[in-house]
Amino acid sequence: MQTVIGQTNPVAIFFFLLFVAVTLAITYWAAKRTRTTKEFYAAGRSITGFQNGLALAGDYMSAASFLGIAGLVSTKGYDGLIYSVGWLVGWPIIMFLIAEPLRNLGKYTFADVVAYRLNQRPIRSAAALGSIITVLTYLTAQMVGAGTLIKLMFGLPYEVAVVIVGCLMIAYVLFGGMLATTWVQIIKAVLLLGGATLLVILTLAQFGFNYGELFSQAAQRYGDKFLEPGGLVTNPVDAFSLGLALMFGTAGLPHILMRFYTVPNAKEARKSVFYATGFIGYFYILTFTIGFGAAVLVGQDIIKGIDKGGNMAAPLLAEVLGGNIFLGFLAAVAFATILAVVAGLTLAGASALSHDLYVGVIRKGQSAEKEEVKVAKVATLILGITAIFLGIIFKGQNVAFMVGLAFAVAASANFPALFMSIVWKRFTTKGAVASILTGLVLATVLIILSPTVWVDVFKNPSPIFPLKNPGLISMAAAFIVGIAVSLATREPSAEAKFEEEKLRTYVGIGAE
Amino acid sequence: MSKKSAHEILEDEEFKSLSKQKDTVSLILTLLELFIYFGFISLIAFNKPFLASKLSGAITVGIPIGIGVIVLSWILTGIYVNWANKKYDPMVENVKNKIGG
């Protein structure tokens, strides 16, 4: 087939400019409603559970999961499904263990919860470090992915793409704060779910709306193996370790956790997880279908010919089924997808810098409202520019490990301390700091020594640490160290405050 | 609210039963989710032939199971919301009233 992918596409540019115009108009509207810290970090807690569910889905479903998973399914078949399942299973964990206590206990960041009974300055320093490392690694991976994908789709130079993405994300967050970010995420989620649904309907129409027909044509063309588990899970320990990192990492991602402060209460927080899980799960089922559709209707040779990783499977399928107009629309949706995710990450990173580090540590909690908003905006600018630089520095590098690292750090440094601070009376400041640092250092060091970096990036013949993702070891160590150090130290003031915390956790008395 | 009244509420039977029920429900659902996902991973690791066996036509057993993990995860969150709306929220209201009164 002839494809126009990679050429300047007027339809894509039109849809993209339309998206930019609408989102900038929203940012202008939001800017007038973003003056206080509560407005900047938490959209004035004015978002409903349903809206937040969509925004969470928009915050979480990255271009990498849309284009990447559809591509993986189209080239590897069933293994792509195994991979996508791992990205969903953290959401029920957020629901059962984290969402409501987080909303009841905190104000703007998850560090608020960890520091609730404990010594503010050491906790906020450690937790902010965990947040910032998670955000920066995830953000770098997104920026590099953005530059590469936009270059593939629009034929725009890599650096130009990274700068455009960076500037737009800074504009949304800097002027419109959480309110603008939320609406960018909601619009993106609706566009992405709508676009993917349309793509699936058009695909199934080719097979008389019969999944069996789609699968049997895929099996005829690529063999029965295409519908069976292949080489993705060979070492069970490896698969368990990655599974743990994905599951509990999702429950420790600062930009996801932060979204729970945008709803008025714990009940809405709970509702929003239900909607988000539904939307994200539905989306992964769609991408599975899109991947199979692309394998049959486009063909692996053409998909791999354009991009070895298969990233263009979904856009190619759109081109085959809906011509240039649908391709242009989907390319613009992919662009929007990237923007919504990086905006959420930037806001989370900025809040860790301003709310936790500047106000909590440097100003010891004493800071005027106006000053904090100003600092948060400066932090947004610093973080945004850093992200653009990191995107350009890592051009052409293999950054796949960075997503793994972000989830490993989130699961090891952020989640254990957050969870123990909610449920365990004897948890102490020293225990929390030790737990966070253990998780952070172990996750980082072990991933460098793992096959993902030591072999794939540094090209050494064999890894020093055998597992591809260190989640199993680093998360367990963070729990063990946190418990051991807490038991070896005592903090009567923290124990005394536990009753009040417990009441707030379950009933929400005093929640902001 | 003084610290003593917080203490009194914590000793209150109704609060005790509320927090205990919430912990139990959360724990059971979390364990179920872990079982579902790691059960799926274990099947892939230890019993590939089962997942590769044909269900009907070209469709393998693994496809509905994989999709099933996604759907079940969502259903579990629905079960939790349903429980919380019907059972948990009224208990929370009762305890709140006790503090107010």
Boltz contact constraints between the chains, C-beta under 6 A:
constraints:
  - contact:
      token1: [A, 78]
      token2: [B, 62]
      max_distance: 6.0
  - contact:
      token1: [A, 81]
      token2: [B, 66]
      max_distance: 6.0
  - contact:
      token1: [A, 85]
      token2: [B, 66]
      max_distance: 6.0
  - contact:
      token1: [A, 85]
      token2: [B, 69]
      max_distance: 6.0
  - contact:
      token1: [A, 88]
      token2: [B, 70]
      max_distance: 6.0
  - contact:
      token1: [A, 88]
      token2: [B, 73]
      max_distance: 6.0
  - contact:
      token1: [A, 89]
      token2: [B, 37]
      max_distance: 6.0
  - contact:
      token1: [A, 89]
      token2: [B, 73]
      max_distance: 6.0
  - contact:
      token1: [A, 92]
      token2: [B, 33]
      max_distance: 6.0
  - contact:
      token1: [A, 92]
      token2: [B, 73]
      max_distance: 6.0
  - contact:
      token1: [A, 92]
      token2: [B, 76]
      max_distance: 6.0
  - contact:
      token1: [A, 92]
      token2: [B, 77]
      max_distance: 6.0
  - contact:
      token1: [A, 95]
      token2: [B, 77]
      max_distance: 6.0
  - contact:
      token1: [A, 95]
      token2: [B, 80]
      max_distance: 6.0
  - contact:
      token1: [A, 96]
      token2: [B, 26]
      max_distance: 6.0
  - contact:
      token1: [A, 96]
      token2: [B, 29]
      max_distance: 6.0
  - contact:
      token1: [A, 96]
      token2: [B, 30]
      max_distance: 6.0
  - contact:
      token1: [A, 212]
      token2: [B, 57]
      max_distance: 6.0
  - contact:
      token1: [A, 215]
      token2: [B, 58]
      max_distance: 6.0
  - contact:
      token1: [A, 215]
      token2: [B, 59]
      max_distance: 6.0
  - contact:
      token1: [A, 216]
      token2: [B, 57]
      max_distance: 6.0
  - contact:
      token1: [A, 216]
      token2: [B, 58]
      max_distance: 6.0
  - contact:
      token1: [A, 219]
      token2: [B, 58]
      max_distance: 6.0
  - contact:
      token1: [A, 227]
      token2: [B, 60]
      max_distance: 6.0
  - contact:
      token1: [A, 228]
      token2: [B, 52]
      max_distance: 6.0
  - contact:
      token1: [A, 228]
      token2: [B, 60]
      max_distance: 6.0
  - contact:
      token1: [A, 229]
      token2: [B, 44]
      max_distance: 6.0
  - contact:
      token1: [A, 229]
      token2: [B, 48]
      max_distance: 6.0
  - contact:
      token1: [A, 229]
      token2: [B, 51]
      max_distance: 6.0
  - contact:
      token1: [A, 229]
      token2: [B, 62]
      max_distance: 6.0
  - contact:
      token1: [A, 233]
      token2: [B, 44]
      max_distance: 6.0
  - contact:
      token1: [A, 233]
      token2: [B, 45]
      max_distance: 6.0
  - contact:
      token1: [A, 236]
      token2: [B, 45]
      max_distance: 6.0
  - contact:
      token1: [A, 239]
      token2: [B, 41]
      max_distance: 6.0
  - contact:
      token1: [A, 239]
      token2: [B, 45]
      max_distance: 6.0
  - contact:
      token1: [A, 243]
      token2: [B, 41]
      max_distance: 6.0
  - contact:
      token1: [A, 270]
      token2: [B, 81]
      max_distance: 6.0
  - contact:
      token1: [A, 270]
      token2: [B, 84]
      max_distance: 6.0
  - contact:
      token1: [A, 273]
      token2: [B, 77]
      max_distance: 6.0
  - contact:
      token1: [A, 274]
      token2: [B, 77]
      max_distance: 6.0
  - contact:
      token1: [A, 274]
      token2: [B, 81]
      max_distance: 6.0
  - contact:
      token1: [A, 277]
      token2: [B, 74]
      max_distance: 6.0
  - contact:
      token1: [A, 277]
      token2: [B, 77]
      max_distance: 6.0
  - contact:
      token1: [A, 278]
      token2: [B, 74]
      max_distance: 6.0
  - contact:
      token1: [A, 281]
      token2: [B, 70]
      max_distance: 6.0
  - contact:
      token1: [A, 281]
      token2: [B, 74]
      max_distance: 6.0
  - contact:
      token1: [A, 284]
      token2: [B, 70]
      max_distance: 6.0
  - contact:
      token1: [A, 499]
      token2: [B, 6]
      max_distance: 6.0
  - contact:
      token1: [A, 499]
      token2: [B, 7]
      max_distance: 6.0
  - contact:
      token1: [A, 499]
      token2: [B, 10]
      max_distance: 6.0
  - contact:
      token1: [A, 500]
      token2: [B, 6]
      max_distance: 6.0
  - contact:
      token1: [A, 503]
      token2: [B, 6]
      max_distance: 6.0
  - contact:
      token1: [A, 506]
      token2: [B, 19]
      max_distance: 6.0
  - contact:
      token1: [A, 507]
      token2: [B, 92]
      max_distance: 6.0
  - contact:
      token1: [A, 507]
      token2: [B, 95]
      max_distance: 6.0
